[in-house]
Amino acid sequence: MLVGKRAPIGPEAVRRMVDAVSPEQYEIVRLNHETFEAVVVKKSLLRLLPKEKLLPVVIEESNRIADDKMVLKAQINITIQVSRTVDL
């Protein structure tokens, strides 16, 4: 979830909301961005993909459709492809 700088709900209220629904399953990442103030990310997703890789992609794609007054819910699908050679 991305929270715009002028959204009707702030990052702290979003944190309380997600903690009420799913305690300790989300992380709030504060941003230094012209449109977004914070990103709320599931901790399980951050175990698969580090913030440094995930956030630029999410912000770039969201920046195309959102403005600073919005709270945007984004769904991310990750595909893991494994290729392995076995010596017989």
Buried (B, 14 or more C-beta within 10 A) or exposed (E): BBBBBEBEEBBEEBBEBBEEEEEEEBBBBEBEBEBBBBBBBBEEBBEEBEBEEBBEEBBEEBBEEBEBEBBBEBEEEEEEEEEEEEEE
